[in-house]
Amino acid sequence: MKNAIIALCALLTMGGVAEAKVVTKVVEYHQGNAVLEGYLAYDDSKAGKRPGVLVVHEWTGLGTYVQKRVQQLAGIGYVAFGADIYGKGIRPDNPKDAAAIAGTYKADRQLMRDRVLAGLAELRRQPQVDTGRLAAIGYCFGGTTVLELARSGADVRGVVSFHGGLDTTMPAPAMQVRAKVLVLHGADDPFESPAQVATFQDEMRKAGADWQMVCYGGAVHSFTNPEAGNDPKKGVAYNERADRRSWEAMKLFFAELFGK
């Protein structure tokens, strides 16, 4: 009996060592003269380098929603870094201001690319990251941004756009998109017309990209965010089923990219 108790205690101790210990940090970095403030998370109980995932925020800036997504990714084994596109302290708290700030970057796609590339560079600098295994995901405005990252020819294995805008003023040149592209789209999103969807798909074909697009029936814009409300008639609403399915689609995509 005594030996059995000792063995049980040893097993419990071993199990405790294996438990995830997600560490989060606010990280200040720069793009040109702009001061940016990102959000890093990783599992401190793991040894060795692991894939890194850049996460880009919605039009309200790097807030609690994206921070939770960063933590989720860390909990499943990635080093995740929430990029700050807008700049330190710039966190619009109403739709009017959010639209104005997001519009600045949508009108200047090169600036958008420069900011997301700065975030990618900061992710690469983290000592826990396997720099040969990188990906990026984004939500709404962030989904638009990671598609621009792919169009830029950035050296990442893949990008995932969750209900992001599909249009661009800088279409991808032929054979320049190095990243595999996964677009997770609300089939009833009123902000992306069928013509815009078709234009994006044609752009990807002409660019020779490895791309896929999943459309979720009944889902509108912001379908992954519980804070979006529950009235799809407004064009913006949470959809639990599409949220769950899109997260699983992302994980399968990462398994293909990273072999895990």
N, C-alpha and C positions, 0 to 999 in steps of 0.2 A: 504493500500500500504506500509506504514511504517513497519508494522508487517511482511509483506511478504519479504521486503528487509532484515530485521533483521534475519529472518529464513534462507534466502538464504546465507547470510554471515556466519551463524552458520554452515550450511552444507558444505560450501567451506572450512571453518576452519577445520571441522572434516575430510574432504577428504584429506587435507594437512597432517594431523597427520598420516594418514594411508599410505602415500606414502613411498616407500622403500628408505632407506638411507644406502647404502652399504658402510661400512667402511673397509678399507684395511690396513694391517700392515705387515711389514717385521719382522719375528720372528727368532731370533738366538737360536739354540738348539744344542744338542750334541749326538753323538753315540760313546761311548768310548772316545778316544782322538780326534776324528774328530769333527770339528766345521761345523755345517750345518746351512743353511739359508733358511727358509721356507717362505710361503706367505699365510697370513690369510685374509679371507673376511667373513663378516656377515652383516645382515641387522640390523642396530642399532635402527630402529623404532619399532622392535618387542620386546616384553617382554617375559621372561621365556626361559627355555631351549628348544633346538630343535635338530633334528638329525644332526650328523656331517658326512661330506664326505671328505675323504682323496683323493687327486688328485696327480697322479704321472706323471712326465714329459716324453717327448720323449728323444731321444739319445743326443740332444743338450743341455740338462739340463733345469733347471727351468727358462724359459724365458717368453716373452710376450704372446705367444700362450696359455700356461697353465694358466698364470695369468688371461687371459680373461675368460677361462673356470671356474676358481675359482670364479670370479666375477659373472658369469652367475648363478652358483649354489647358491651363496648368494642371488641373486636377486629373486630366486624362493623359498626362505625360509630355506635354509640349512646354517650351519656353514661349510665353506669349507676351507681346508688347503692344500696348495701345498707343498708336501714333497720335500726335497732336497736329492737326493740319492748320488750325486757326492761330495758335500762339498762346503763350502762357496767360491765363486769366481771362481769355476770350471765350465765354460760355453763354451764348444767347439764351434767354429764358422765356422768349415768346416767339410765336411764328413769324411776326414781321421782321424782327431783328435776325432770326435764324435764316430767313429767306434772303435777306440782304447780304449777310456774310457769306452764305453758301454761294450766292450768285456771283460774288467776286471771283471765286475759284472756278465756277463753271464757265465764266466768261474768259478766264485766263488758264487754259489747260496746262500750259507749261509751268505756271506757278503751282498748280495742283500737283503736277508730277514731281516738281522739285521738292515739295513738302513731303510727299509720301516716300520719295527716295531718301530723304533725310531720316525719316523714321526707320526705313529698312536698314540704313547704315548704322543706326543706333542699335537695332536688334542684333546685327552682325557683331557688334562690339561686346556683347554680353558673353562672359566666359563659359556659360553653360550651353551655348548654342553651337550646334553642328552647322557651320556656315554653308555646307554643301547641300543641306536639306532645309530649304526655306519655302514658306508659302505666305499668302496674304488673304485675309477675308475682310469684308466690309458690309455695313448695313446702310441702306438708303443712300445718302450722300457718300458714305464710305464705300458702298457697292460701286457707285460711279467711279470713285477714286481708284479702287483696285483694278478696275478695267482699264483705266488710264495707265496704271503701272504696267499691266500686261502689254498694252499698246506701245509703251516706251521701249520694249525689248529688255526689260529688267531681268536679271539672272535669278529668277525664282522658279521653283518647280511647278507651282500652280497658284491660281487665284480663285476665290469664291465670292461672288456677288449675291448678297441677300437683298431682294427687292430694290436693287440699285437702278439708277438711270442708265439707259443704254446708248444715248446719243453722245456724239463727240464732235469737236471742231477739228480734231487731228486724227483722222482715221489711220488705222494700222497699215504701214507699208507691207508689201508682199514679203513673206518669210521672216518678218521681224519679231513676231510674237513667239517668244521662247517658252513662256509659261503655258501649261494646260489651263483651260478656262472652264469654270463651272458657274452657270447663271441659274439661280434659284428664284423663280419669278411667280408672282401672284397672277393667275390667269385673268382675273378681273380687276387688275390694277388700272385705274382710270388715268394715271399719269404717264402711262406708256401705251401709246396707240398701237394697233396692229401694224401700221406702217413703220413705226419706229422699231418694233420687234423684227420685222422683215428686213429693214435696213441694217440692223445690227448683225443679223444672221448672214446677210450677204457680205458685209464687211469681213466677218470672220472667215467665210469661204475664200474670199479673194486674198486674204492675208495668209491662207494656208495654215490657219491655226488648228490646234487640237482642242475643240470646244464641244460643250454640251449644254443644253438648256432644259431645265425641268420646270414645267408650269403646274401650279397647284390650283385645282378647280375650287371656286368659291373663295379664294384668297384675294385680298386687295393689298394696297400699299401698307408697309410696316407690319406685315403679318407675324413677325417674330417677337414683337414688342408688346407685352401686356399693358403698358402705359398708353397704347394707341386706342384703347377703348374696345367696345364690342359691337359697334354699329357699322357694318360694311357699307351701308348706304352713304356714309360720309366719305367713302373712298379710302379711308385709313382705319384699320381695325386689326386687333389681334385675332389670330386663328391658331388655336392650340394644335390642331392636327398638322397644319402646314409647318408650324414651328418645329414640332417633333420630327416630322419627316425630313425637313430640310437640314436639321442638325445631323440626323443619321446619314443623309446623303453626303454631307461634308466629311463626316468621319470615314465613310467608304472611299471617298475621293482621296483623302489623306493616306489611307492604307495603300492605295495604288501608288501615290507619289513617293511615299517614304518606306514602303515595304513593311508595314507593321499593322 
